[in-house]
Amino acid sequence: MQAHDDFKGLMPTIRDVVRLNPADNVVIALRDLPKGGHPAGVPTPLPGSVSRGHKIAIAPIPAGENVLRYGQIIGQAKSDIAPGEHIHVHNLGMGDHHQDYAYASANTPLADIDDSRTFQGYIRADGRVGTRNYLGILTTVNCSGSVARFIAEAAAKSGLLDEFPNVDGIVPIVHGTGCGMSGKDEGYATLFRTLAGYAQHPNFAGILLIGLGCEVMQVADLVGGRPIRSDGALRYMTIQNEGGTRRTIERGLDELRGIAQLANQAQRQPAPISQITVGMQCGGSDGYSGITANPALGYASDLLVRHGGTTILSETSEIYGAEHLLTRRAETVDVGKKLIDRIRWWEDYTERNGGEMDNNPSPGNKRGGLTTILEKSLGAVAKGGTAPLRDVYKFGERIDKNGFVFMDSPGFDPCSVTGQVASGANLIVFTTGRGSVSGYQPTPCIKLSTNSEMYARMADDMDLNCGDIVTDGVSIEAKGEELFEILIRVASGEKTKSEELGFGGVEFVPWQIGAVM
């Protein structure tokens, strides 16, 4: 059962607290509550103040007993907890946690919606559809990053794009790896998939690929003697072969002009909603994330899937403890086992690197009311709605199935989004409770606030307030439908707040796996 099903109908009016599932032994504060206050549903006055988004016990919870939220285990009491007590890091911890995965036991398909709705997109030669029409300058290695930026700056100064009004801009994709690494391990394969995914992304009308020349990630290997783009809009060079920085910039400008001439021919035209692929993210989460924005996104995800579109859930380290909800929804047993294989990989990965899966939540998450990774994960999976899980993909692997899917990634937002874009996401939706400022060129990012206070404080960065689910009694269904309409408008060219602010220059973060040598 997903979070938005668990508490549907339990907030008909504004109140001090909410109980999200009848099985829960906690309630969530919906506003800052003072010491001595006695909110409805809590059997005793509060022995201390409790901030909004935080948990309050509504029954005695002996030390070692499970604490339940969403009807699920979020940890165990570290000491005896009395009714009315604030539950957080001081008295709630995470012990051994095992789940029955019940593979493919609750994978009921959603009813299709066939209303022939479309959006205005750029139909590419390979059949995919872009929501933007950028030129990309893609680098194989950190050593070519500055030159890529020099070319983009020189193009801007020359007014090159003034001649090509249908081109949205030039995006240099630079990063900090590509050399000092093995050329045959998992880290290399992950970077290769990422760069190839960006080179072929439908939001890029053309790509200029630049290497230094002597790096591990060779231009020749990426191009591989094959047309990496079926439209032919790819040019490539190395700085060493061109004779240095200035000559590379000069040739780069010439190549960009040629690519821009091709890109300028693209026009927005009607495309089926089934061509929208949304990468779903949450960052700077709080106690409201699993109550408002995440389930609203989950409802919109279901709507898009019912129209034949695709939604991608990721951040494997932040579904930990809630993976059993996804394995039940797996389309087949094998799909469910693919997800658990990634969980087991992560357990090994963190252990051999001296980490642990419960190094989450972050300090900001904790200030917002989240205590354990189990609690955070249960709220995070609500982004995925209720649709069956069609498949599980590696980081940056091309998504080849429509519907709700999972892509393996870290929980670090820029890195996770980088993988989703490489996999083909032409929109990103990002929920945040503490406030997040970022954008992900070439893919527009729609920001959702979980609470009205943060939305008012950071309105210039937020595209949609989901806090009114609590403050104004707006239903999750209505908010999900509102978001669905925003998806279509943004896919058709409406700018998001992060686009208007110019974000996207530093958020390309490939996942570095393995030794740096």
C-alpha positions as CSV (number, residue, x, y, z in Angstrom):
1,M,0.0,0.0,0.0
2,Q,1.3,3.4,-0.9
3,A,1.4,6.5,1.3
4,H,-1.3,8.4,-0.5
5,D,-3.7,5.5,-0.2
6,D,-2.9,5.1,3.5
7,F,-4.1,8.6,4.5
8,K,-6.6,9.4,1.8
9,G,-9.6,11.1,3.3
10,L,-8.0,11.5,6.8
11,M,-7.6,15.3,6.4
12,P,-11.0,16.7,5.6
13,T,-10.3,19.8,7.7
14,I,-7.2,21.6,8.9
15,R,-6.1,20.2,12.2
16,D,-3.1,20.1,14.5
17,V,-2.0,16.6,13.7
18,V,-2.7,13.8,11.3
19,R,-2.6,10.0,11.7
20,L,-1.6,8.6,8.3
21,N,-2.8,5.0,8.8
22,P,-5.1,3.4,11.4
23,A,-2.2,1.1,12.4
24,D,0.1,3.9,13.3
25,N,1.2,4.6,16.9
26,V,2.3,8.1,15.9
27,V,0.7,11.3,14.5
28,I,2.4,14.0,12.5
29,A,2.3,17.6,13.7
30,L,0.8,19.9,11.0
31,R,1.9,23.1,12.7
32,D,4.4,24.0,15.5
33,L,2.8,22.8,18.7
34,P,3.6,24.4,22.1
35,K,4.5,22.6,25.3
36,G,1.3,21.8,27.2
37,G,-0.8,21.8,24.1
38,H,-3.3,19.0,23.7
39,P,-4.0,18.3,20.0
40,A,-7.0,16.1,19.2
41,G,-6.0,12.5,18.8
42,V,-3.2,12.7,21.3
43,P,-4.3,11.3,24.7
44,T,-2.2,13.6,26.9
45,P,-0.9,17.2,26.9
46,L,2.5,17.6,25.2
47,P,5.4,17.4,27.7
48,G,7.5,19.6,25.3
49,S,7.1,21.6,22.1
50,V,7.0,19.8,18.8
51,S,7.8,21.3,15.4
52,R,5.6,20.8,12.4
53,G,6.4,17.7,10.4
54,H,7.7,15.8,13.5
55,K,6.2,12.7,15.2
56,I,4.2,12.4,18.4
57,A,3.4,9.1,20.2
58,I,-0.2,8.4,20.7
59,A,0.3,5.2,22.7
60,P,2.9,3.8,25.0
61,I,5.8,2.3,23.0
62,P,8.1,0.1,25.1
63,A,11.9,0.1,24.4
64,G,12.6,-2.2,21.4
65,E,9.1,-2.0,20.0
66,N,8.3,-1.0,16.5
67,V,7.3,2.6,15.6
68,L,4.7,2.7,12.8
69,R,4.1,5.4,10.2
70,Y,2.1,4.8,7.0
71,G,1.2,1.5,8.6
72,Q,4.9,0.5,8.1
73,I,7.9,0.1,10.5
74,I,10.1,3.2,10.6
75,G,12.3,1.9,13.4
76,Q,12.4,0.8,17.0
77,A,12.1,2.7,20.2
78,K,15.5,3.2,21.9
79,S,13.8,3.8,25.3
80,D,10.3,3.7,26.7
81,I,8.1,6.3,24.9
82,A,5.0,7.7,26.6
83,P,1.9,9.1,24.8
84,G,2.4,12.7,23.8
85,E,6.2,12.4,23.6
86,H,8.1,13.8,20.7
87,I,9.7,10.9,18.7
88,H,12.9,11.6,16.9
89,V,16.6,10.8,16.9
90,H,16.9,10.8,20.7
91,N,14.5,7.9,21.2
92,L,14.0,6.2,17.7
93,G,16.6,4.1,16.0
94,M,16.9,1.5,13.2
95,G,17.7,-2.1,14.1
96,D,17.8,-5.2,11.8
97,H,15.1,-4.8,9.2
98,H,13.8,-7.7,7.1
99,Q,10.9,-7.8,4.8
100,D,8.8,-10.3,2.9
101,Y,9.2,-9.2,-0.7
102,A,6.1,-11.1,-2.0
103,Y,7.3,-10.6,-5.6
104,A,4.7,-9.6,-8.2
105,S,1.8,-10.2,-5.7
106,A,0.2,-6.8,-6.2
107,N,0.9,-5.7,-9.8
108,T,-2.6,-4.9,-11.0
109,P,-2.4,-2.8,-14.2
110,L,-3.9,0.6,-14.2
111,A,-6.8,1.4,-16.6
112,D,-5.5,3.1,-19.8
113,I,-6.7,6.6,-20.6
114,D,-7.1,7.1,-24.4
115,D,-8.1,10.7,-24.9
116,S,-5.6,11.4,-27.7
117,R,-4.0,14.3,-25.9
118,T,-0.8,15.7,-27.2
119,F,2.0,18.1,-26.4
120,Q,4.1,20.2,-28.6
121,G,7.5,18.6,-28.9
122,Y,10.5,18.0,-31.2
123,I,10.2,14.7,-33.1
124,R,13.7,13.3,-33.6
125,A,15.0,11.0,-36.3
126,D,15.0,8.0,-33.9
127,G,11.3,8.5,-33.0
128,R,11.9,9.9,-29.6
129,V,10.5,13.4,-28.8
130,G,12.4,16.3,-27.2
131,T,10.9,18.9,-24.9
132,R,13.8,21.3,-25.7
133,N,16.0,22.0,-28.7
134,Y,19.5,22.6,-27.4
135,L,23.0,22.2,-28.8
136,G,25.3,20.2,-26.5
137,I,29.1,20.4,-26.1
138,L,29.9,17.1,-24.5
139,T,33.3,16.4,-22.9
140,T,34.9,13.0,-22.5
141,V,37.2,14.1,-19.7
142,N,37.7,16.8,-17.2
143,C,40.7,18.0,-19.2
144,S,38.5,19.2,-22.1
145,G,35.9,20.9,-19.8
146,S,37.4,24.4,-19.9
147,V,37.7,24.4,-23.6
148,A,34.1,23.3,-23.9
149,R,33.1,26.3,-21.8
150,F,35.4,28.6,-23.9
151,I,33.6,27.5,-27.1
152,A,30.2,28.1,-25.5
153,E,31.3,31.6,-24.3
154,A,32.8,32.4,-27.7
155,A,29.6,31.4,-29.4
156,A,27.6,33.7,-27.1
157,K,29.9,36.6,-27.7
158,S,29.7,36.2,-31.4
159,G,25.9,36.1,-31.4
160,L,26.0,32.8,-33.3
161,L,22.6,31.8,-32.2
162,D,21.0,35.0,-33.3
163,E,20.8,33.5,-36.7
164,F,19.0,30.4,-35.4
165,P,15.9,31.3,-33.5
166,N,14.6,27.7,-33.1
167,V,17.7,26.7,-31.0
168,D,17.1,27.1,-27.2
169,G,20.8,27.5,-26.4
170,I,24.2,25.9,-26.1
171,V,24.9,23.6,-23.1
172,P,28.5,22.7,-22.2
173,I,28.4,19.3,-20.4
174,V,31.6,19.2,-18.3
175,H,32.6,16.9,-15.5
176,G,35.4,15.8,-13.2
177,T,36.3,12.3,-14.5
178,G,37.1,10.4,-17.7
179,C,40.7,9.6,-16.8
180,G,42.7,8.2,-13.9
181,M,40.3,5.2,-14.0
182,S,40.2,1.7,-15.2
183,G,39.1,1.3,-18.8
184,K,37.3,-1.9,-18.3
185,D,35.4,-1.9,-15.0
186,E,31.9,-1.0,-13.7
187,G,32.9,2.6,-13.3
188,Y,34.0,2.9,-16.9
189,A,30.8,1.2,-18.2
190,T,28.7,3.6,-16.1
191,L,30.4,6.7,-17.5
192,F,30.2,5.3,-21.0
193,R,26.5,4.8,-20.7
194,T,26.1,8.3,-19.3
195,L,28.0,10.1,-22.0
196,A,26.4,8.1,-24.8
197,G,22.9,8.8,-23.3
198,Y,23.5,12.5,-23.3
199,A,24.9,12.4,-26.8
200,Q,21.7,10.8,-28.0
201,H,19.3,12.7,-25.8
202,P,16.2,13.9,-27.6
203,N,16.5,17.4,-26.0
204,F,19.7,17.9,-27.9
205,A,19.3,18.7,-31.6
206,G,23.0,18.2,-32.1
207,I,26.2,17.4,-30.2
208,L,29.8,18.6,-30.4
209,L,32.0,16.0,-28.6
210,I,35.4,17.2,-27.4
211,G,38.2,15.2,-25.8
212,L,41.8,16.0,-24.9
213,G,43.2,13.0,-26.8
214,C,45.1,10.9,-24.3
215,E,42.4,10.1,-21.7
216,V,40.9,6.7,-20.8
217,M,37.4,7.6,-22.1
218,Q,38.4,7.9,-25.8
219,V,36.3,9.8,-28.3
220,A,36.9,7.0,-30.8
221,D,35.4,4.5,-28.4
222,L,32.3,6.6,-27.8
223,V,31.8,7.2,-31.5
224,G,32.9,3.6,-32.3
225,G,32.7,3.9,-36.1
226,R,28.9,4.0,-35.9
227,P,26.4,6.8,-36.2
228,I,25.8,7.6,-32.5
229,R,23.0,9.9,-33.7
230,S,20.7,8.8,-36.5
231,D,20.3,12.4,-37.6
232,G,24.0,12.8,-38.2
233,A,24.1,15.9,-36.0
234,L,27.3,14.9,-34.1
235,R,30.8,16.4,-34.6
236,Y,33.9,15.4,-32.6
237,M,37.5,16.4,-32.1
238,T,40.4,16.3,-29.7
239,I,42.3,19.3,-28.4
240,Q,45.7,17.5,-29.0
241,N,44.9,16.8,-32.7
242,E,43.6,20.3,-33.3
243,G,46.8,21.8,-32.0
244,G,45.7,23.3,-28.7
245,T,43.1,25.6,-27.2
246,R,42.7,28.4,-29.7
247,R,42.5,26.2,-32.7
248,T,40.0,23.9,-31.0
249,I,37.8,27.0,-30.2
250,E,38.0,28.2,-33.8
251,R,37.1,24.8,-35.2
252,G,34.5,24.3,-32.5
253,L,32.7,27.5,-33.5
254,D,32.6,26.3,-37.1
255,E,31.2,22.9,-36.2
256,L,28.6,24.5,-33.9
257,R,27.4,26.7,-36.7
258,G,26.9,23.6,-38.9
259,I,25.1,21.8,-36.2
260,A,22.9,24.8,-35.5
261,Q,21.8,25.0,-39.1
262,L,20.5,21.5,-38.8
263,A,18.9,22.1,-35.3
264,N,17.2,25.3,-36.5
265,Q,15.1,23.2,-38.9
266,A,13.4,21.5,-36.0
267,Q,9.9,22.8,-35.2
268,R,7.5,21.9,-32.4
269,Q,4.7,19.7,-33.5
270,P,2.0,17.6,-31.9
271,A,3.3,14.4,-30.2
272,P,1.5,11.9,-28.1
273,I,1.8,12.2,-24.3
274,S,3.2,8.7,-24.3
275,Q,6.5,10.3,-25.5
276,I,6.9,12.1,-22.2
277,T,9.4,10.5,-19.8
278,V,9.6,11.9,-16.3
279,G,12.5,11.4,-13.9
280,M,11.1,11.7,-10.4
281,Q,13.3,13.1,-7.6
282,C,13.1,14.3,-4.0
283,G,15.7,16.3,-2.1
284,G,15.8,18.4,1.0
285,S,12.9,16.2,2.2
286,D,10.9,16.9,5.4
287,G,8.1,15.3,7.4
288,Y,5.6,16.6,4.9
289,S,7.2,15.0,1.8
290,G,5.4,11.7,2.2
291,I,2.1,13.5,3.0
292,T,1.9,16.2,0.3
293,A,4.2,16.5,-2.7
294,N,5.4,12.9,-3.1
295,P,1.9,11.4,-3.2
296,A,0.7,14.2,-5.5
297,L,3.6,13.4,-7.8
298,G,2.6,9.7,-7.4
299,Y,-0.9,10.5,-8.6
300,A,0.5,12.4,-11.6
301,S,2.8,9.5,-12.3
302,D,-0.1,7.2,-12.5
303,L,-2.0,9.6,-14.8
304,L,1.0,9.7,-17.2
305,V,1.4,6.0,-17.1
306,R,-2.3,5.5,-17.9
307,H,-1.7,7.8,-21.0
308,G,1.2,5.5,-22.1
309,G,4.0,7.6,-20.8
310,T,7.0,6.7,-18.6
311,T,8.1,7.7,-15.1
312,I,11.4,6.8,-13.5
313,L,11.9,6.3,-9.8
314,S,15.6,6.2,-8.6
315,E,17.8,6.9,-5.6
316,T,18.3,3.2,-4.5
317,S,19.8,4.2,-1.2
318,E,16.6,6.2,-0.5
319,I,14.1,3.4,-1.1
320,Y,15.9,1.2,1.3
321,G,13.4,-0.1,3.8
322,A,10.5,0.4,1.4
323,E,11.7,-1.8,-1.4
324,H,9.1,-4.4,-0.4
325,L,6.4,-2.1,-1.6
326,L,8.0,-2.0,-5.0
327,T,8.7,-5.8,-5.3
328,R,5.0,-6.5,-4.7
329,R,4.2,-4.2,-7.7
330,A,6.8,-5.8,-9.9
331,E,5.4,-6.9,-13.2
332,T,7.2,-10.3,-12.9
333,V,9.1,-12.1,-10.2
334,D,12.3,-11.5,-12.3
335,V,11.8,-7.7,-12.3
336,G,11.3,-7.8,-8.5
337,K,14.5,-9.8,-8.1
338,K,16.4,-7.3,-10.3
339,L,15.5,-4.6,-7.8
340,I,16.7,-6.6,-4.8
341,D,19.9,-7.5,-6.7
342,R,20.6,-3.7,-6.7
343,I,19.8,-3.4,-3.0
344,R,22.2,-6.2,-2.2
345,W,24.9,-4.5,-4.4
346,W,24.4,-1.3,-2.4
347,E,24.7,-3.1,0.9
348,D,28.0,-4.5,-0.3
349,Y,29.1,-1.2,-1.9
350,T,28.5,0.8,1.3
351,E,30.1,-1.9,3.5
352,R,33.4,-2.1,1.5
353,N,33.6,1.7,1.5
354,G,33.1,2.1,5.2
355,G,29.6,3.4,5.0
356,E,26.1,2.1,5.9
357,M,22.7,2.2,4.4
358,D,21.3,4.2,7.3
359,N,23.7,7.1,6.9
360,N,20.5,8.9,5.8
361,P,18.6,11.1,6.6
362,S,20.7,14.2,6.2
363,P,20.8,16.9,8.9
364,G,18.3,19.0,7.0
365,N,15.9,16.0,6.7
366,K,16.2,15.5,10.4
367,R,15.3,19.1,11.2
368,G,12.3,18.6,9.0
369,G,11.1,15.6,11.0
370,L,12.6,12.6,9.3
371,T,14.4,10.2,11.7
372,T,15.5,7.0,9.9
373,I,16.1,5.9,6.3
374,L,13.1,3.6,6.7
375,E,10.8,6.6,7.3
376,K,12.4,8.7,4.6
377,S,12.2,5.8,2.1
378,L,8.5,5.1,2.8
379,G,7.7,8.7,1.9
380,A,10.0,8.7,-1.1
381,V,8.4,5.7,-2.8
382,A,5.1,7.5,-2.8
383,K,6.4,9.4,-5.8
384,G,6.0,6.2,-7.8
385,G,2.2,6.0,-7.4
386,T,0.5,2.6,-7.7
387,A,1.4,1.4,-11.2
388,P,3.1,-2.0,-11.7
389,L,6.9,-1.8,-11.8
390,R,7.8,-2.7,-15.4
391,D,11.5,-3.0,-15.2
392,V,14.7,-2.1,-13.4
393,Y,17.6,-0.4,-15.2
394,K,21.2,0.4,-14.4
395,F,22.4,4.0,-14.1
396,G,22.2,5.8,-17.4
397,E,20.8,2.7,-19.2
398,R,18.4,3.5,-22.1
399,I,14.8,3.1,-20.9
400,D,13.1,0.9,-23.5
401,K,9.7,0.3,-21.8
402,N,6.9,2.6,-21.2
403,G,5.2,2.7,-17.8
404,F,6.6,3.0,-14.3
405,V,10.3,1.9,-14.0
406,F,13.2,2.1,-11.7
407,M,16.8,3.2,-12.4
408,D,19.5,2.5,-10.0
409,S,21.4,5.5,-8.6
410,P,22.8,7.1,-5.5
411,G,20.6,9.4,-3.5
412,F,22.8,12.4,-4.3
413,D,20.3,14.4,-6.4
414,P,22.5,15.9,-9.1
415,C,24.1,12.5,-9.7
416,S,20.7,10.7,-9.7
417,V,19.2,13.2,-12.1
418,T,22.2,12.8,-14.4
419,G,21.5,9.1,-14.7
420,Q,17.8,9.7,-15.4
421,V,18.6,12.2,-18.2
422,A,21.1,9.8,-19.7
423,S,18.4,7.1,-19.6
424,G,16.1,9.4,-21.6
425,A,14.1,11.6,-19.2
426,N,12.8,14.6,-21.1
427,L,11.3,16.2,-17.9
428,I,12.3,16.1,-14.3
429,V,10.0,16.6,-11.3
430,F,11.7,17.4,-8.0
431,T,9.9,17.6,-4.6
432,T,11.5,19.4,-1.7
433,G,10.6,20.4,1.8
434,R,13.6,22.3,3.0
435,G,14.1,24.0,-0.4
436,S,16.3,23.0,-3.3
437,V,17.8,25.2,-6.0
438,S,19.1,23.4,-9.1
439,G,18.3,22.7,-12.7
440,Y,19.3,20.0,-15.2
441,Q,20.0,21.2,-18.8
442,P,19.0,19.9,-21.3
443,T,16.0,18.6,-19.3
444,P,13.6,21.1,-17.6
445,C,13.0,20.6,-13.9
446,I,9.7,21.3,-12.2
447,K,10.0,22.0,-8.5
448,L,7.3,21.1,-6.0
449,S,7.3,22.4,-2.4
450,T,6.0,20.1,0.3
451,N,4.8,22.9,2.6
452,S,3.3,26.3,2.2
453,E,5.8,28.1,4.5
454,M,8.8,27.2,2.4
455,Y,6.9,27.9,-0.8
456,A,6.2,31.5,0.4
457,R,9.9,31.9,1.4
458,M,11.3,30.5,-1.9
459,A,8.5,31.2,-4.4
460,D,11.1,32.3,-7.1
461,D,12.4,28.7,-7.1
462,M,9.3,26.7,-6.8
463,D,6.8,25.8,-9.6
464,L,4.0,24.3,-7.5
465,N,3.0,24.5,-3.9
466,C,1.7,21.2,-2.5
467,G,1.5,22.5,1.0
468,D,-2.1,23.5,0.4
469,I,-3.0,19.9,0.7
470,V,-2.5,20.5,4.5
471,T,-3.2,24.3,4.8
472,D,-6.3,24.5,2.5
473,G,-7.5,20.9,2.4
474,V,-6.8,20.4,-1.4
475,S,-7.0,16.7,-2.3
476,I,-4.0,14.8,-3.5
477,E,-6.0,13.8,-6.6
478,A,-6.6,17.5,-7.5
479,K,-3.0,18.4,-6.9
480,G,-1.8,15.5,-9.0
481,E,-4.1,16.6,-11.8
482,E,-2.7,20.1,-11.5
483,L,0.8,18.8,-11.8
484,F,-0.1,16.6,-14.8
485,E,-1.3,19.7,-16.7
486,I,2.0,21.5,-15.8
487,L,3.9,18.5,-17.2
488,I,2.2,18.9,-20.5
489,R,2.7,22.7,-20.6
490,V,6.4,22.5,-19.7
491,A,6.9,19.7,-22.2
492,S,5.4,22.0,-24.8
493,G,7.9,24.8,-24.0
494,E,6.7,26.7,-20.9
495,K,9.8,27.6,-18.9
496,T,10.2,26.4,-15.3
497,K,11.6,28.6,-12.5
498,S,15.0,26.9,-12.7
499,E,15.2,27.6,-16.4
500,E,14.3,31.2,-15.9
501,L,17.0,31.5,-13.3
502,G,19.6,29.9,-15.6
503,F,20.4,26.7,-13.7
504,G,22.0,23.7,-15.3
505,G,25.6,24.7,-15.7
506,V,27.1,22.6,-12.9
507,E,24.5,19.9,-12.3
508,F,26.0,17.2,-14.6
509,V,27.4,14.8,-12.1
510,P,28.3,11.3,-13.5
511,W,28.4,8.5,-10.9
512,Q,32.1,7.7,-10.1
513,I,32.5,4.1,-9.1
514,G,35.9,2.6,-8.5
515,A,39.4,3.7,-7.7
516,V,40.8,7.0,-8.9
517,M,44.3,6.2,-10.0
